Amino acid sequence: MTVLDDRALNRATLARQLLLDRADLPAHDAVAHLCGLQAQEPQEPFTGLWSRLRAFDPAELSDLLTGRHVVRTHLMRRTVHLLTADDVLAWRTRHDAMLRQRVLATYRSDLAGVDLDELAAAGRAVLADGEPRSMPELGRAVVGRWPGPGPRPLGEMLAAALIPTVQLPPRGLWRVKAGARYAELSSWLGRGIDPLPPDGSDPVGEALVRRYLAAFGPAASADLRAWCGLAGLPRAVAAVREELVTFRDERGRELLDLPGAPRPDPDTPAPVRFLPAFDNAILGFHDRSRIIDDAHRGLSVAGERVVLVDGRVAATWAAKDGTVTVGPLRRFSGAERTAVGEEGRALASFLFDGDGDGDGDGDRDSDRVEIAAFPD
């Protein structure tokens, strides 16, 4: 069986994640291809798409949100994701049990004795008037019936698990700050959520396997599980296995992949890319060594924005007062420092000067980037 080293896996991941070459795709198609973008920080998907698309206009994504073509909702791993309307309607029911289990893991003692079906019915009755509500408001609306847990556990269980909901605009719009207010998903989209098939088959699980590999592969079953949070996918993997090709990584794990998916030459040059907080190019794997060193793995869950140099996490970055500040995690060569500066200036133009065009060219004459020295 062919062994793929970390560099080969890195280039495959960059290609699938649209980070090796910026893509000529509409924002909607990019969100669909990526199986959604992690989005608990509302502005981060804009940077994620700017780094991936050749001519990204942030107004396009805002219009998709207000037009109800993409939504912000709790799904994979119980975290907030930006997903297409079609995907969330198809995938939501398959995630129900996982969402309940993950909220219960946080509030098990608080919610002991609460009948979750009764709680869900009470929450739907509250939302039936069509008025969006925050999590605390949802909790306060039902706390009289279940005073023990308090509003927070009740509100989170309702909005993140029991009731398929969306976070409504203006939250998530370009350069807008707004709190999270929830409405029922089916009401907002005007379409019902797909039910699970009565025969016990798992077409959604099988679709998730294929879609995940198209956007993240080659990958192990453990990587798939780490991305979506679903434990019950071995049968789905088994059902599609004959469609797939297999490899091994340097640690001996079996890797699955789609036969025609891109696997570029490991020596393919990789441009500098600035990734937003919690980007799934890093979080979408159990074994993240293809893109980030183990010593820096904690950055991927701490909300740090990172810079890819030669395809790997090599710096953190922040943006404030018109300047992008870069903190190297290793020493840069002169050429790397120049490339980081050019891409950072393009990002500063996008973030601060206007809507930006996402072409990655930047303004070479402007001093919009500060790159800290790597300590001796």
C-alpha positions as CSV (number, residue, x, y, z in Angstrom):
1,M,0.0,0.0,0.0
2,T,1.4,3.4,-1.0
3,V,2.7,5.5,2.0
4,L,1.9,9.2,1.9
5,D,4.3,11.3,4.0
6,D,3.2,14.5,5.7
7,R,4.3,16.7,2.8
8,A,2.2,14.7,0.3
9,L,-0.8,14.9,2.7
10,N,-0.2,18.6,3.1
11,R,-0.3,19.4,-0.6
12,A,-3.4,17.3,-1.0
13,T,-5.1,19.1,1.9
14,L,-4.2,22.5,0.5
15,A,-5.5,21.6,-2.9
16,R,-8.8,20.3,-1.5
17,Q,-9.1,23.3,0.8
18,L,-8.6,25.7,-2.1
19,L,-5.4,27.0,-0.4
20,L,-2.9,25.9,-3.0
21,D,-4.5,28.1,-5.7
22,R,-7.3,30.6,-5.2
23,A,-10.4,29.2,-6.9
24,D,-12.7,30.9,-9.3
25,L,-15.9,29.9,-7.5
26,P,-18.9,31.7,-6.2
27,A,-19.0,32.0,-2.4
28,H,-22.0,29.6,-2.2
29,D,-20.2,26.9,-4.1
30,A,-17.0,27.3,-2.0
31,V,-19.0,26.9,1.2
32,A,-20.6,23.8,-0.2
33,H,-17.3,22.3,-1.4
34,L,-15.7,22.9,2.0
35,C,-18.7,21.3,3.8
36,G,-19.2,24.5,5.6
37,L,-16.8,26.9,7.5
38,Q,-16.5,27.0,11.3
39,A,-18.0,30.3,12.3
40,Q,-18.4,30.8,16.0
41,E,-16.4,34.0,15.5
42,P,-18.8,35.8,13.1
43,Q,-16.3,37.6,10.9
44,E,-13.8,34.8,10.5
45,P,-15.5,33.1,7.5
46,F,-14.8,36.2,5.4
47,T,-11.1,35.9,5.9
48,G,-11.4,32.1,5.2
49,L,-13.1,32.7,1.9
50,W,-10.8,35.6,0.9
51,S,-7.8,33.3,1.4
52,R,-9.4,30.7,-0.9
53,L,-11.2,32.6,-3.7
54,R,-9.7,34.7,-6.4
55,A,-12.3,37.5,-6.5
56,F,-14.2,37.2,-3.2
57,D,-16.5,40.1,-2.5
58,P,-17.7,40.0,1.2
59,A,-21.0,41.5,0.2
60,E,-21.7,38.3,-1.7
61,L,-21.5,36.3,1.5
62,S,-23.7,38.8,3.4
63,D,-26.2,38.6,0.6
64,L,-26.2,34.8,0.9
65,L,-27.0,35.1,4.6
66,T,-29.8,37.6,4.2
67,G,-31.1,35.7,1.2
68,R,-31.3,32.5,3.2
69,H,-29.0,30.5,0.9
70,V,-26.4,30.0,3.7
71,V,-27.1,29.8,7.4
72,R,-25.2,30.0,10.7
73,T,-26.1,27.0,12.9
74,H,-24.8,24.5,15.4
75,L,-23.8,21.3,13.7
76,M,-20.4,19.6,13.4
77,R,-18.9,19.0,16.9
78,R,-21.7,21.2,18.2
79,T,-19.8,24.3,17.0
80,V,-21.3,27.1,15.0
81,H,-20.8,26.5,11.3
82,L,-21.7,28.4,8.1
83,L,-23.4,26.0,5.8
84,T,-25.5,26.0,2.7
85,A,-29.2,25.7,3.2
86,D,-29.4,22.5,1.2
87,D,-26.6,20.9,3.3
88,V,-28.0,21.8,6.7
89,L,-31.5,20.6,5.8
90,A,-30.0,17.3,4.6
91,W,-27.6,16.8,7.5
92,R,-29.3,18.2,10.6
93,T,-31.3,15.1,11.7
94,R,-28.3,12.9,11.3
95,H,-26.5,15.1,13.9
96,D,-29.4,15.3,16.4
97,A,-28.2,12.6,18.8
98,M,-24.6,13.9,18.9
99,L,-25.8,17.5,19.6
100,R,-27.9,16.3,22.6
101,Q,-25.0,14.2,23.9
102,R,-22.5,17.0,23.7
103,V,-24.8,19.5,25.5
104,L,-25.6,16.9,28.1
105,A,-21.9,16.3,28.7
106,T,-21.7,19.9,29.7
107,Y,-24.9,20.2,31.7
108,R,-25.7,16.6,32.7
109,S,-26.2,17.4,36.4
110,D,-28.2,20.6,35.7
111,L,-30.5,18.8,33.3
112,A,-31.0,15.7,35.4
113,G,-34.7,14.9,35.6
114,V,-35.7,17.2,32.7
115,D,-37.7,15.4,30.1
116,L,-35.9,16.6,26.9
117,D,-38.9,15.9,24.6
118,E,-41.1,18.0,26.9
119,L,-38.4,20.7,26.9
120,A,-38.2,20.7,23.1
121,A,-42.0,21.0,22.8
122,A,-42.0,24.0,25.2
123,G,-39.2,25.6,23.3
124,R,-41.0,25.2,20.0
125,A,-44.1,26.8,21.5
126,V,-42.0,29.8,22.5
127,L,-40.6,30.2,19.0
128,A,-43.9,29.6,17.3
129,D,-44.7,33.3,17.4
130,G,-41.9,33.9,14.9
131,E,-40.0,36.2,17.2
132,P,-36.2,35.4,17.3
133,R,-34.7,35.0,20.7
134,S,-31.3,34.6,22.2
135,M,-30.2,31.5,24.2
136,P,-30.8,33.3,27.5
137,E,-34.2,34.5,26.4
138,L,-35.2,31.0,25.4
139,G,-34.1,29.7,28.7
140,R,-35.9,32.3,30.7
141,A,-39.1,31.6,28.7
142,V,-39.2,28.0,30.0
143,V,-37.4,28.3,33.3
144,G,-40.7,28.6,35.2
145,R,-41.5,25.0,34.3
146,W,-38.0,23.8,35.1
147,P,-36.6,26.2,37.7
148,G,-33.8,23.9,38.8
149,P,-31.3,24.1,35.9
150,G,-31.6,27.9,35.4
151,P,-31.9,29.7,32.0
152,R,-28.4,29.0,30.6
153,P,-28.5,25.1,30.4
154,L,-32.1,25.2,29.2
155,G,-31.4,27.8,26.5
156,E,-28.3,26.1,25.2
157,M,-30.0,22.7,25.1
158,L,-32.9,24.2,23.2
159,A,-31.0,26.4,20.7
160,A,-27.9,24.1,20.1
161,A,-29.5,20.7,20.3
162,L,-33.2,20.0,20.7
163,I,-34.6,22.5,18.2
164,P,-32.9,22.9,14.8
165,T,-32.2,26.6,14.8
166,V,-30.3,29.3,12.9
167,Q,-28.6,32.4,14.1
168,L,-30.3,35.2,12.2
169,P,-28.7,38.2,10.4
170,P,-27.4,40.8,11.1
171,R,-25.1,38.4,13.1
172,G,-22.5,37.2,10.7
173,L,-22.8,40.0,8.2
174,W,-19.7,41.8,6.9
175,R,-18.4,44.3,9.5
176,V,-21.5,44.1,11.6
177,K,-21.5,43.3,15.3
178,A,-24.7,41.7,16.5
179,G,-25.7,39.2,19.2
180,A,-26.9,35.6,18.4
181,R,-30.7,35.5,18.0
182,Y,-32.3,32.2,17.0
183,A,-35.2,31.1,14.9
184,E,-36.4,27.6,13.8
185,L,-34.4,26.4,10.8
186,S,-37.4,25.1,8.9
187,S,-39.4,28.3,9.4
188,W,-36.4,30.5,8.3
189,L,-35.8,28.5,5.2
190,G,-39.4,27.7,4.4
191,R,-38.5,24.0,3.9
192,G,-38.7,21.0,6.1
193,I,-35.6,19.1,7.4
194,D,-34.9,15.8,5.8
195,P,-35.9,12.9,8.2
196,L,-33.8,9.8,8.7
197,P,-34.9,6.9,6.4
198,P,-37.2,4.4,8.1
199,D,-35.2,1.4,6.8
200,G,-32.2,2.1,9.0
201,S,-29.9,2.9,6.0
202,D,-27.5,5.9,6.3
203,P,-27.4,7.8,3.0
204,V,-26.4,11.0,4.9
205,G,-23.5,9.3,6.6
206,E,-22.4,7.9,3.2
207,A,-22.7,11.4,1.7
208,L,-20.7,12.9,4.5
209,V,-17.9,10.4,3.9
210,R,-17.6,11.3,0.3
211,R,-18.0,15.1,0.9
212,Y,-15.4,15.0,3.7
213,L,-12.8,13.2,1.5
214,A,-13.4,15.6,-1.4
215,A,-12.6,18.6,0.9
216,F,-10.1,17.0,3.4
217,G,-8.8,13.7,2.1
218,P,-6.8,11.5,2.1
219,A,-7.8,10.9,5.7
220,A,-8.4,8.2,8.3
221,S,-11.7,7.3,9.8
222,A,-10.6,9.0,13.0
223,D,-10.1,12.2,11.1
224,L,-13.6,12.0,9.7
225,R,-15.0,11.5,13.2
226,A,-13.0,14.4,14.6
227,W,-14.3,16.7,11.9
228,C,-18.0,15.9,12.3
229,G,-18.3,14.6,15.8
230,L,-20.4,11.6,14.8
231,A,-19.3,8.3,16.2
232,G,-21.7,6.1,14.2
233,L,-20.0,6.3,10.8
234,P,-18.2,2.9,10.5
235,R,-21.2,1.4,8.6
236,A,-21.2,4.4,6.2
237,V,-17.5,4.0,5.6
238,A,-18.0,0.3,5.0
239,A,-20.9,1.0,2.6
240,V,-18.7,3.2,0.3
241,R,-15.4,1.5,0.8
242,E,-15.4,-0.2,-2.6
243,E,-15.7,3.3,-4.2
244,L,-12.5,4.4,-2.4
245,V,-8.7,4.1,-2.7
246,T,-6.5,3.5,0.3
247,F,-3.1,4.6,1.4
248,R,-1.1,4.6,4.6
249,D,0.5,7.6,6.4
250,E,4.0,7.5,8.0
251,R,2.4,6.4,11.3
252,G,0.8,3.3,9.7
253,R,-2.8,4.6,9.7
254,E,-5.0,3.6,6.8
255,L,-6.1,6.6,4.8
256,L,-9.2,6.7,2.6
257,D,-9.7,8.8,-0.5
258,L,-11.8,9.3,-3.6
259,P,-10.0,7.9,-6.6
260,G,-10.0,11.0,-8.8
261,A,-9.4,13.6,-6.1
262,P,-6.3,15.9,-6.3
263,R,-3.1,14.6,-4.9
264,P,-0.5,17.1,-6.1
265,D,3.2,16.5,-6.3
266,P,4.7,17.0,-2.8
267,D,7.2,19.5,-4.3
268,T,4.4,21.8,-5.6
269,P,5.1,25.3,-4.3
270,A,2.6,26.4,-1.6
271,P,1.9,30.2,-1.3
272,V,1.6,32.0,2.0
273,R,-2.0,31.9,3.3
274,F,-3.6,33.7,6.3
275,L,-6.1,31.5,8.0
276,P,-8.9,32.7,10.3
277,A,-9.5,31.4,13.8
278,F,-10.6,27.8,14.1
279,D,-10.2,27.1,10.4
280,N,-11.2,23.6,9.4
281,A,-8.1,23.1,7.3
282,I,-6.5,22.5,10.7
283,L,-9.4,21.4,12.9
284,G,-10.8,19.0,10.4
285,F,-8.4,16.2,11.4
286,H,-7.6,14.1,14.5
287,D,-4.0,13.9,13.3
288,R,-3.1,17.4,12.4
289,S,0.6,16.8,11.8
290,R,0.1,17.3,8.0
291,I,-0.3,21.0,8.6
292,I,0.8,22.0,12.1
293,D,3.6,20.8,14.4
294,D,2.6,19.0,17.5
295,A,4.3,21.7,19.6
296,H,1.9,24.3,18.1
297,R,-1.2,22.1,18.1
298,G,-2.8,24.1,20.9
299,L,-3.0,27.1,18.7
300,S,-5.7,25.4,16.7
301,V,-8.1,25.2,19.6
302,A,-7.2,28.5,21.3
303,G,-8.7,30.7,18.6
304,E,-5.3,31.9,17.2
305,R,-5.3,33.0,13.6
306,V,-2.4,31.4,11.8
307,V,-0.2,31.9,8.8
308,L,0.8,29.1,6.4
309,V,4.3,29.3,5.0
310,D,5.2,26.5,2.6
311,G,1.9,24.9,3.6
312,R,2.5,24.7,7.3
313,V,1.5,26.8,10.3
314,A,4.5,29.1,10.8
315,A,3.1,32.2,12.5
316,T,0.2,33.7,14.2
317,W,-1.5,37.0,13.1
318,A,-3.8,39.7,14.4
319,A,-5.4,42.7,12.8
320,K,-6.0,46.0,14.5
321,D,-6.1,49.7,13.6
322,G,-5.3,49.1,10.0
323,T,-2.3,46.9,10.5
324,V,-1.8,43.1,10.3
325,T,0.8,42.0,12.9
326,V,2.5,38.6,12.4
327,G,4.2,36.6,15.1
328,P,6.6,34.0,13.6
329,L,6.8,30.6,15.2
330,R,10.1,29.9,13.5
331,R,12.8,32.0,11.7
332,F,11.8,33.1,8.2
333,S,14.1,33.3,5.3
334,G,14.3,36.6,3.4
335,A,12.1,35.3,0.7
336,E,9.5,34.0,3.2
337,R,9.5,37.3,5.0
338,T,8.8,39.1,1.8
339,A,6.0,36.7,0.8
340,V,4.4,37.0,4.2
341,G,4.6,40.8,4.0
342,E,3.0,40.9,0.6
343,E,0.1,38.6,1.5
344,G,-0.3,40.5,4.8
345,R,-0.6,43.8,3.0
346,A,-3.3,42.3,0.7
347,L,-5.2,41.1,3.8
348,A,-4.9,44.5,5.5
349,S,-6.4,46.1,2.4
350,F,-9.2,43.6,2.4
351,L,-10.0,44.0,6.1
352,F,-9.6,47.8,6.5
353,D,-9.8,49.6,3.2
354,G,-13.0,48.5,1.6
355,D,-14.6,45.3,0.3
356,G,-11.4,44.1,-1.3
357,D,-11.1,42.0,-4.4
358,G,-9.3,39.0,-2.9
359,D,-6.6,38.9,-5.6
360,G,-3.8,38.6,-3.1
361,D,-1.7,41.3,-4.8
362,G,-1.7,43.9,-2.0
363,D,-0.2,47.4,-2.0
364,R,3.6,46.9,-1.9
365,D,4.3,50.5,-1.1
366,S,2.1,50.7,2.0
367,D,3.3,49.8,5.5
368,R,0.4,47.7,6.6
369,V,2.2,44.7,8.1
370,E,4.4,44.3,11.1
371,I,6.4,41.1,11.3
372,A,7.9,40.5,14.7
373,A,11.5,39.2,14.9
374,F,11.8,35.5,15.9
375,P,13.6,35.5,19.3
376,D,17.1,34.2,19.5
